[in-house]
Amino acid sequence: RTKIELAAVDHATLARLDYERGRYDDVELALGGRIGVLEQACTTDLMASATYALAWSHAARGKVADAVALFDRMRLIAAERGWVRMEALAILELLRLTASARPEQADHLAKRLRAIGPSIARKAFSTRWLGARLCALGAAFHRAMVSVSSDSTRALAAIVDEIVELAAPLEGVTAALLLAQALHEHGDKAGALRAIGRAL
């Protein structure tokens, strides 16, 4: 790796911590000009984490369109490279951002998850298994957001429980936040708060 790539990796590692601490200026300073380098130099997990930190830093400061653009870029790169888990992660974050404000885009994204999910082997816990469960999570979240039935939120909660128990913290946090958003949409404020508590 070049010095530029190594520096970008170092910044990406610290940026997620800066985001969690609310240091949005530091995140943008660290990553703003380096996402392109990270796309070439990083592992899937590090790239996903860096994109998450920068995109949600944008969203926290009211720049939702910039956040959507970052996750959409991550989605397209992952699809081009056949990285199903990273594509699913990008779509999940896009669904969080667009489910209420852009229902047509959310419909398109959920359809993509339903298309790629069944193609992944689900025999045991692995990257492939997790990719499949993330696809199922997004599809269940979308159903819950457009349904008035409590059955949809129960189905979503079952998938969230599975991911929180077995997956890495990044996926677990996203799953819990999706559940909180769906429960809030259904008017279950207490349930939404409990779900947020699981993400903390």
C-alpha positions in Angstrom: 0.0 0.0 0.0 1.1 3.6 -0.6 1.5 6.2 2.1 -1.7 7.8 1.0 -3.6 4.6 1.3 -2.2 3.8 4.7 -3.1 7.3 5.9 -6.6 6.9 4.6 -7.0 3.6 6.4 -5.8 5.1 9.7 -8.3 8.0 9.3 -11.1 5.6 8.5 -10.4 3.5 11.7 -10.7 6.6 13.9 -13.6 8.3 12.1 -16.2 5.9 13.4 -15.2 6.7 16.9 -15.4 10.5 16.1 -18.9 10.0 14.7 -20.1 8.1 17.8 -18.8 10.9 19.9 -20.6 13.6 17.9 -17.4 15.0 16.4 -18.8 15.5 13.0 -16.3 18.1 11.9 -13.5 15.7 12.7 -15.2 13.0 10.6 -15.5 15.2 7.6 -12.0 16.4 8.0 -10.7 12.9 8.2 -12.7 11.3 5.4 -14.1 14.0 3.2 -11.5 13.7 0.5 -10.5 10.1 1.1 -13.5 7.9 0.3 -12.2 7.3 -3.2 -8.9 6.1 -1.8 -10.7 3.8 0.7 -12.8 2.3 -2.0 -9.6 1.0 -3.6 -7.5 0.1 -0.5 -9.9 -1.1 2.2 -11.6 -4.2 3.2 -15.3 -4.4 3.0 -15.8 -3.8 6.7 -13.5 -0.8 6.9 -15.0 0.9 3.9 -18.6 0.3 5.2 -17.7 1.7 8.6 -16.0 4.8 7.0 -18.9 5.4 4.7 -21.4 5.0 7.6 -19.5 7.6 9.7 -19.2 10.2 7.0 -22.7 9.7 5.7 -24.4 9.9 9.0 -22.3 12.9 10.0 -23.7 14.6 6.9 -27.2 13.6 7.9 -26.8 14.8 11.5 -25.9 18.2 10.1 -28.9 18.3 7.8 -27.2 17.3 4.6 -29.4 14.3 3.9 -28.9 14.4 0.2 -25.1 14.0 0.7 -25.6 11.1 3.0 -27.9 9.4 0.4 -25.3 10.0 -2.3 -22.6 8.3 -0.2 -24.6 5.2 0.6 -25.8 5.0 -3.0 -22.2 5.1 -4.2 -21.3 2.4 -1.7 -24.3 0.3 -3.0 -23.3 0.6 -6.6 -19.7 -0.3 -6.0 -20.7 -3.3 -3.9 -23.1 -4.5 -6.6 -20.5 -4.1 -9.3 -17.9 -6.1 -7.2 -20.4 -8.8 -6.1 -20.1 -7.8 -2.4 -23.6 -8.8 -1.4 -23.2 -8.0 2.4 -21.9 -4.5 1.7 -24.6 -3.9 -0.9 -27.2 -5.0 1.7 -25.7 -2.7 4.4 -25.8 0.3 2.0 -29.4 -0.4 1.1 -30.4 -0.8 4.8 -28.9 2.7 5.5 -30.7 4.1 2.4 -33.9 2.6 3.7 -33.5 4.4 7.0 -33.0 7.6 5.2 -35.7 7.2 2.5 -38.5 5.0 3.8 -40.8 7.9 4.8 -39.6 10.7 2.6 -39.0 8.8 -0.7 -41.3 5.8 -0.7 -40.8 5.1 -4.4 -37.0 4.8 -3.9 -37.6 2.6 -0.9 -39.8 0.3 -2.9 -37.0 0.0 -5.5 -34.4 -0.7 -2.8 -36.5 -3.4 -1.1 -37.1 -5.1 -4.5 -33.3 -5.3 -5.0 -32.9 -6.9 -1.5 -35.6 -9.5 -2.4 -33.8 -10.2 -5.6 -30.3 -10.8 -4.2 -31.2 -12.4 -0.9 -32.3 -15.8 -2.1 -29.2 -16.2 -4.2 -27.0 -16.5 -1.2 -26.2 -19.7 0.6 -27.7 -19.9 4.1 -26.3 -23.1 5.4 -24.3 -21.7 8.3 -23.1 -18.5 9.9 -20.8 -16.8 7.5 -20.4 -13.7 5.4 -22.9 -15.3 3.0 -25.3 -16.1 5.8 -25.1 -12.6 7.1 -25.7 -11.1 3.7 -28.8 -13.1 3.3 -30.1 -12.1 6.7 -29.4 -8.4 6.0 -31.4 -8.7 2.8 -34.3 -10.3 4.8 -34.0 -7.6 7.4 -34.4 -4.8 4.8 -37.3 -6.5 3.1 -39.0 -7.0 6.5 -38.4 -3.4 7.5 -39.9 -2.2 4.2 -43.0 -4.4 4.8 -43.4 -3.0 8.3 -43.1 0.6 7.1 -45.9 0.1 4.5 -48.1 -2.2 6.6 -50.6 -1.4 9.3 -50.4 -5.0 10.7 -48.5 -5.7 13.9 -47.5 -9.0 12.3 -45.0 -7.1 10.1 -43.3 -5.6 13.1 -43.1 -9.0 14.9 -41.6 -10.6 11.8 -39.0 -7.7 11.7 -38.3 -8.1 15.4 -37.5 -11.8 15.0 -34.9 -11.1 12.3 -33.4 -8.2 14.4 -33.1 -10.6 17.4 -31.1 -13.0 15.3 -28.8 -10.4 13.8 -28.2 -8.7 17.2 -27.3 -12.1 18.7 -25.0 -13.4 16.0 -23.6 -10.6 13.9 -21.0 -7.9 14.5 -22.0 -4.7 16.4 -22.3 -2.6 13.2 -25.0 -4.8 11.8 -26.6 -5.2 15.2 -26.9 -1.4 15.7 -28.4 -0.9 12.3 -30.9 -3.7 12.9 -32.0 -2.3 16.2 -32.4 1.2 14.7 -34.5 -0.1 11.8 -36.8 -1.8 14.3 -37.1 1.4 16.4 -38.0 3.3 13.3 -40.7 0.8 12.3 -42.2 0.6 15.8 -42.3 4.4 15.9 -44.1 4.4 12.6 -46.7 2.0 14.1 -47.2 4.3 17.1 -45.4 2.0 19.5 -43.2 4.7 21.2 -42.3 2.5 24.2 -41.1 -0.3 21.9 -39.2 2.1 19.8 -37.3 3.4 22.8 -36.5 -0.1 23.9 -35.1 -0.9 20.5 -33.0 2.2 20.6 -31.7 1.1 23.9 -30.4 -2.1 22.3 -28.4 0.0 19.8 -26.6 2.0 22.5 
